[in-house]
């Protein structure tokens, strides 16, 4: 079979480099949808076959290999489901969520927080595949690297870009030691993508940092305001217009505060568009006052879900004890900001501007930190509430199976599914 029919020129370049080099770590980084993970999934399979051969020569019955992702759900979505769809694999998991493939025991672990250490501590691995590596807790990443002490062990890592001071960029990509291969991907490196799709992605990606990272695959920090595409002539509606819309569902987003402003926003959803129709914002407001505000919203809109800042679980518990349908909101900050920014870019975000005074104060003052690619924690309270509401709703509504229970919804919100 001709390689050009199944791999892009960039992927073929990397495959040749891997065959001609005794590498220890391969890092493929860059834009989304550029072909990184699809290539790494195939290299992962090749590595398992290679590990089985090494183990046979050494007389090892059960060689071990680490498969790591931000969460167990991300591993399933990004790797295992893709491999099942492409090659028809049926993975059989043991009670620890591990599986065997090509005679190699694959130990799955999450790297998004320190708890991922427990699944791999003490083991000897013949290699590792680290998906979404820039999201890894550095201590977990270092432990995975240390565990790969079996003869001939290799590590595959892929990632989208992060900020220019990130440890993965500075310590491994920009200053590679011997045995480290790294390759940069732009969206246009994926020659199999439909031209119309590429054109639409470029046109609908928020400008600035998200475009530089998502299209060009650059490790850049944000500059200026977080939501540069907000346009009053496009995104503002009147109270009368809002009252005339029959929403498919109504949700609320909650950001707790004290010295910082606390906020509850009410958001209507229709045909993929999100409408911020109410804002409640205040300083120095006790939880009982927020409960009263939430119950007033419920009186008018029904028992809608409240997606709350997870930093104050005791306040979420107080809402739940008061009979409010409250959930821990999805707090993946950059992903949430990108989701809201994309809605603005695509003209799918609207707000009753005249009745949201705190939003008016924040929208042009919410800015990026200069070096880190993270938003400055100022002038962000109502905007955080909007992000919790919208991004959590998007997360929950990826669920397609009927009868999904609340525990599964909560796990998805926390990035576990």
VMD Tcl script that draws the C-alpha trace (Angstrom):
set ca {
  {0.00 0.00 0.00}
  {1.25 3.49 -0.90}
  {2.02 5.47 2.28}
  {0.78 8.67 0.61}
  {-2.73 7.22 0.54}
  {-2.92 6.87 4.33}
  {-0.45 9.45 5.72}
  {0.22 13.12 5.05}
  {3.71 14.29 4.00}
  {4.30 15.57 7.54}
  {3.34 12.22 9.04}
  {5.55 10.33 6.59}
  {8.48 12.61 7.51}
  {8.00 11.69 11.17}
  {7.61 7.98 10.51}
  {10.90 7.98 8.58}
  {12.65 9.90 11.38}
  {11.38 7.38 13.93}
  {12.66 4.44 11.89}
  {16.08 5.98 11.34}
  {16.72 7.20 14.90}
  {17.13 5.43 18.23}
  {14.84 7.90 19.96}
  {13.71 7.99 23.57}
  {10.94 10.60 23.34}
  {8.81 11.74 20.40}
  {6.84 14.96 20.87}
  {4.33 15.97 18.20}
  {2.88 19.40 18.95}
  {0.78 21.96 17.18}
  {-2.65 22.79 15.84}
  {-5.86 20.87 16.40}
  {-6.98 18.52 13.61}
  {-3.51 18.56 12.09}
  {-2.91 14.81 12.27}
  {-0.82 14.51 15.46}
  {-2.94 12.09 17.44}
  {-3.90 9.94 14.45}
  {-0.21 9.40 13.73}
  {0.69 8.82 17.37}
  {-2.09 6.26 17.74}
  {-0.49 4.24 14.96}
  {3.01 4.65 16.40}
  {1.59 3.51 19.75}
  {0.49 0.22 18.13}
  {3.91 -0.19 16.50}
  {5.57 0.40 19.85}
  {3.46 -2.28 21.57}
  {4.53 -4.81 18.92}
  {8.17 -3.75 19.38}
  {7.88 -4.05 23.17}
  {6.47 -7.56 22.85}
  {9.51 -8.51 20.77}
  {11.90 -7.11 23.38}
  {10.05 -8.92 26.15}
  {10.25 -12.23 24.26}
  {14.03 -11.90 23.97}
  {14.28 -11.13 27.70}
  {11.90 -13.91 28.74}
  {9.38 -11.47 30.25}
  {5.82 -12.80 30.21}
  {3.93 -9.55 30.89}
  {5.71 -6.35 29.85}
  {3.94 -3.19 30.98}
  {3.26 0.04 29.06}
  {1.74 3.33 30.32}
  {-1.13 5.05 28.50}
  {-1.77 8.50 29.98}
  {-4.25 11.28 29.25}
  {-5.69 14.30 31.02}
  {-8.49 12.05 32.29}
  {-9.58 8.47 31.71}
  {-12.40 9.82 29.60}
  {-9.96 11.69 27.37}
  {-7.96 8.48 26.80}
  {-11.16 6.74 25.74}
  {-12.24 9.54 23.39}
  {-8.87 10.45 21.86}
  {-7.20 7.05 21.59}
  {-9.18 3.90 22.32}
  {-12.37 4.82 20.49}
  {-10.37 6.06 17.52}
  {-8.42 2.78 17.38}
  {-11.61 0.76 17.73}
  {-13.24 2.66 14.88}
  {-10.18 2.40 12.63}
  {-9.02 -1.16 13.29}
  {-11.94 -2.86 15.04}
  {-10.17 -3.49 18.36}
  {-12.36 -4.61 21.25}
  {-10.55 -3.67 24.45}
  {-11.20 -5.90 27.46}
  {-10.51 -4.06 30.70}
  {-9.61 -5.59 34.04}
  {-10.97 -4.27 37.33}
  {-8.20 -1.66 37.38}
  {-9.17 -0.39 33.90}
  {-6.04 -1.86 32.30}
  {-6.05 -4.00 29.15}
  {-3.71 -6.25 27.17}
  {-2.92 -5.67 23.50}
  {-0.37 -7.58 21.40}
  {0.72 -9.36 24.56}
  {1.58 -6.11 26.41}
  {-0.25 -4.99 29.55}
  {-1.33 -1.37 29.06}
  {-1.78 0.54 32.33}
  {-4.03 3.57 31.99}
  {-3.58 6.64 34.17}
  {-4.74 10.24 34.25}
  {-2.03 12.91 34.30}
  {-4.20 15.98 34.89}
  {-3.62 15.93 38.65}
  {-1.33 14.36 41.20}
  {-3.67 11.43 41.82}
  {-2.39 9.86 38.59}
  {0.84 8.94 40.38}
  {-0.80 6.14 42.35}
  {-1.51 3.93 39.33}
  {2.09 3.87 38.08}
  {4.28 4.32 41.15}
  {6.75 1.46 41.51}
  {6.14 -0.14 38.12}
  {8.70 -0.81 35.40}
  {7.37 0.26 32.01}
  {8.69 -0.46 28.54}
  {7.25 2.78 27.21}
  {4.49 5.36 27.51}
  {2.05 7.26 25.35}
  {1.15 10.66 26.86}
  {-1.83 12.32 25.17}
  {-2.44 16.07 25.71}
  {0.97 16.36 27.35}
  {0.89 20.12 27.96}
  {-2.06 19.57 30.32}
  {-0.09 17.08 32.42}
  {0.84 17.75 36.01}
  {4.61 18.08 35.74}
  {5.24 15.74 38.67}
  {3.11 13.05 37.02}
  {4.91 13.59 33.70}
  {8.28 13.21 35.43}
  {7.10 10.04 37.18}
  {5.93 8.52 33.89}
  {9.34 9.29 32.39}
  {11.08 7.72 35.39}
  {8.92 4.57 35.17}
  {10.03 3.99 31.55}
  {13.14 2.09 32.58}
  {12.59 -1.15 30.69}
  {15.20 -1.94 28.00}
  {14.52 0.08 24.85}
  {11.68 2.07 26.45}
  {10.29 5.00 24.46}
  {7.80 7.77 25.18}
  {5.30 9.20 22.70}
  {3.77 12.58 23.55}
  {1.37 14.79 21.68}
  {-0.08 18.14 22.60}
  {-1.73 21.29 21.43}
  {0.30 24.46 22.13}
  {0.18 26.27 25.45}
  {1.86 29.46 26.69}
  {5.50 30.24 25.75}
  {6.79 29.72 29.31}
  {5.39 26.21 29.59}
  {7.85 23.64 30.99}
  {7.19 21.17 28.17}
  {8.18 23.75 25.56}
  {11.18 25.12 27.46}
  {12.61 21.86 28.82}
  {11.86 19.37 26.06}
  {10.95 21.05 22.76}
  {13.17 24.13 22.69}
  {16.06 22.49 24.55}
  {15.88 18.84 23.54}
  {18.35 16.36 24.98}
  {19.82 13.63 22.81}
  {17.16 11.11 21.91}
  {14.26 13.58 21.84}
  {12.48 14.18 18.53}
  {9.94 17.00 18.26}
  {7.80 18.06 15.33}
  {5.52 21.07 14.84}
  {2.13 20.80 13.12}
  {-0.05 23.50 11.56}
  {-3.64 22.88 10.50}
  {-2.57 23.00 6.85}
  {-0.22 20.03 7.42}
  {-3.29 17.78 7.34}
  {-3.62 17.39 3.58}
  {-6.59 15.03 3.98}
  {-8.87 17.74 5.38}
  {-11.56 19.09 3.10}
  {-10.62 22.55 1.76}
  {-14.04 23.93 2.68}
  {-13.63 22.64 6.24}
  {-10.18 24.29 6.59}
  {-11.52 27.57 5.20}
  {-14.47 27.52 7.61}
  {-12.28 26.66 10.61}
  {-9.90 29.53 9.80}
  {-12.77 32.00 9.37}
  {-14.65 30.97 12.51}
  {-11.76 30.60 14.96}
  {-11.49 33.56 17.36}
  {-8.66 35.84 16.35}
  {-5.50 36.35 18.40}
  {-4.23 33.61 20.67}
  {-6.83 30.99 19.68}
  {-6.10 31.42 15.99}
  {-2.32 31.37 16.54}
  {-2.57 28.18 18.59}
  {-5.45 26.44 16.86}
  {-4.54 27.19 13.23}
  {-0.81 27.89 13.19}
  {0.10 25.64 16.12}
  {2.17 28.33 17.85}
  {3.05 28.47 21.55}
  {1.87 32.04 22.23}
  {0.37 34.00 25.08}
  {-2.69 36.17 24.78}
  {-2.49 39.90 24.25}
  {-5.17 42.48 24.89}
  {-8.76 41.70 25.78}
  {-9.93 38.12 26.17}
  {-13.00 38.57 23.95}
  {-11.86 40.84 21.09}
  {-14.74 39.76 18.81}
  {-17.50 41.08 21.07}
  {-19.37 43.67 19.00}
  {-22.33 45.62 20.33}
  {-23.75 45.96 16.82}
  {-23.85 42.15 16.50}
  {-24.25 40.63 19.96}
  {-26.65 42.99 21.75}
  {-30.40 42.36 21.87}
  {-33.18 44.28 23.59}
  {-35.31 42.99 26.45}
  {-38.27 42.90 24.06}
  {-36.35 40.70 21.61}
  {-35.37 38.34 24.42}
  {-38.96 38.02 25.61}
  {-40.02 37.08 22.09}
  {-37.75 34.00 21.95}
  {-39.10 30.58 22.93}
  {-36.00 28.91 24.34}
  {-35.31 25.19 24.08}
  {-33.85 25.32 27.59}
  {-32.77 27.86 30.17}
  {-29.67 27.50 32.36}
  {-27.78 29.54 34.93}
  {-24.10 30.13 35.60}
  {-22.79 31.04 39.05}
  {-19.50 32.60 40.15}
  {-19.05 32.96 43.91}
  {-17.52 36.11 45.35}
  {-17.08 38.39 48.34}
  {-14.53 41.13 47.70}
  {-14.70 39.99 44.11}
  {-18.19 40.32 42.75}
  {-20.41 37.25 42.92}
  {-22.71 36.67 39.99}
  {-25.59 34.59 38.69}
  {-26.47 34.86 35.01}
  {-29.51 33.38 33.31}
  {-28.92 32.07 29.79}
  {-31.45 30.91 27.22}
  {-30.48 28.40 24.54}
  {-32.07 28.05 21.11}
  {-30.76 26.43 17.91}
  {-27.17 26.48 19.17}
  {-27.32 30.17 20.12}
  {-26.81 31.37 23.70}
  {-28.65 34.42 25.07}
  {-27.64 36.04 28.37}
  {-31.00 37.38 29.51}
  {-30.40 38.25 33.18}
  {-27.50 39.28 35.38}
  {-27.43 39.34 39.19}
  {-24.11 40.66 40.54}
  {-23.06 41.98 43.94}
  {-20.24 42.20 46.47}
  {-20.39 41.12 50.12}
  {-23.50 39.00 49.61}
  {-24.01 36.02 51.93}
  {-24.97 32.59 50.62}
  {-28.54 32.94 51.91}
  {-29.00 35.99 49.69}
  {-27.73 34.05 46.68}
  {-30.12 31.22 47.53}
  {-32.98 33.73 47.57}
  {-31.88 35.11 44.19}
  {-31.68 31.59 42.74}
  {-35.14 30.69 44.05}
  {-36.56 33.82 42.45}
  {-35.03 32.73 39.15}
  {-36.54 29.25 39.60}
  {-39.94 30.79 40.31}
  {-39.83 32.48 36.91}
  {-38.02 29.90 34.77}
  {-38.66 26.57 36.47}
  {-36.19 24.15 38.09}
  {-33.33 25.00 35.73}
  {-29.74 23.77 36.28}
  {-27.28 26.10 38.01}
  {-23.68 25.44 36.91}
  {-21.50 26.77 39.71}
  {-17.89 27.73 40.34}
  {-16.42 24.51 41.80}
  {-13.95 26.46 43.96}
  {-16.61 26.77 46.70}
  {-18.18 23.31 47.02}
  {-19.73 24.28 50.36}
  {-21.81 26.95 48.57}
  {-22.84 24.42 45.92}
  {-23.90 22.09 48.75}
  {-25.93 24.92 50.31}
  {-27.73 25.44 47.00}
  {-28.46 21.71 46.76}
  {-29.72 21.56 50.37}
  {-32.08 24.43 49.53}
  {-33.56 22.35 46.70}
  {-31.72 24.15 43.89}
  {-30.62 22.03 40.93}
  {-26.94 22.94 41.38}
  {-23.90 21.27 39.75}
  {-20.16 21.79 39.86}
  {-19.43 23.69 36.66}
  {-16.80 22.66 34.12}
  {-13.80 24.83 35.01}
  {-11.38 24.12 32.17}
  {-10.69 27.84 31.83}
  {-9.10 28.15 28.39}
  {-11.44 25.61 26.82}
  {-14.41 27.46 28.29}
  {-13.15 30.84 27.14}
  {-12.53 29.45 23.67}
  {-16.07 28.06 23.56}
  {-17.60 31.45 24.45}
  {-15.22 33.32 22.11}
  {-16.14 30.96 19.26}
  {-19.82 31.66 19.83}
  {-19.07 35.38 19.56}
  {-17.03 34.88 16.39}
  {-19.81 32.77 14.85}
  {-22.53 35.24 15.91}
  {-24.14 32.72 18.23}
  {-23.76 34.73 21.45}
  {-26.23 37.46 22.42}
  {-26.86 39.50 25.56}
  {-29.48 41.87 26.90}
  {-26.75 44.48 27.27}
  {-28.89 47.21 28.82}
  {-29.80 45.00 31.78}
  {-26.32 43.61 32.46}
  {-24.33 46.50 33.96}
  {-21.54 44.39 35.44}
  {-21.00 42.70 32.06}
  {-20.64 46.18 30.54}
  {-17.92 46.95 33.09}
  {-16.01 43.74 32.43}
  {-16.17 42.91 28.74}
  {-13.60 45.49 27.60}
  {-11.40 45.18 30.72}
  {-10.99 41.40 30.92}
  {-7.46 40.91 29.58}
  {-4.76 38.28 29.17}
  {-1.65 38.10 31.33}
  {1.31 39.15 29.26}
  {3.39 35.97 29.42}
  {1.33 33.02 30.57}
  {-1.56 32.78 28.14}
  {-3.98 32.86 31.07}
  {-6.59 35.53 31.79}
  {-5.92 38.08 34.51}
  {-8.16 37.40 37.51}
  {-9.73 40.85 37.40}
  {-12.93 42.13 35.81}
  {-14.02 38.55 35.20}
  {-16.85 37.73 37.62}
  {-19.92 37.91 35.40}
  {-17.81 36.64 32.51}
  {-16.80 33.60 34.58}
  {-20.45 32.95 35.44}
  {-21.27 33.10 31.72}
  {-18.43 30.68 30.98}
  {-19.56 28.23 33.67}
  {-23.10 28.27 32.32}
  {-22.31 28.00 28.61}
  {-19.36 25.59 28.68}
  {-21.00 23.29 31.24}
  {-24.17 23.20 29.15}
  {-22.11 22.34 26.07}
  {-20.37 19.57 28.04}
  {-23.59 18.05 29.36}
  {-25.32 18.21 26.00}
  {-22.63 16.10 24.35}
  {-24.44 13.24 26.09}
  {-26.56 11.48 23.50}
  {-27.69 8.38 25.34}
  {-31.19 8.55 26.84}
  {-31.54 8.28 30.58}
  {-28.08 9.58 31.46}
  {-28.02 10.00 35.24}
  {-26.76 12.94 37.24}
  {-23.64 11.15 38.46}
  {-22.55 10.57 34.88}
  {-23.32 14.20 34.05}
  {-21.23 15.33 37.03}
  {-18.32 13.11 35.98}
  {-18.46 14.57 32.45}
  {-18.46 18.11 33.84}
  {-15.32 17.30 35.82}
  {-13.58 15.93 32.72}
  {-13.78 12.31 33.86}
  {-15.79 11.08 30.89}
}
mol new
graphics top color blue
foreach p $ca { graphics top sphere $p radius 0.5 }
foreach p [lrange $ca 0 end-1] q [lrange $ca 1 end] { graphics top cylinder $p $q radius 0.2 }
display resetview
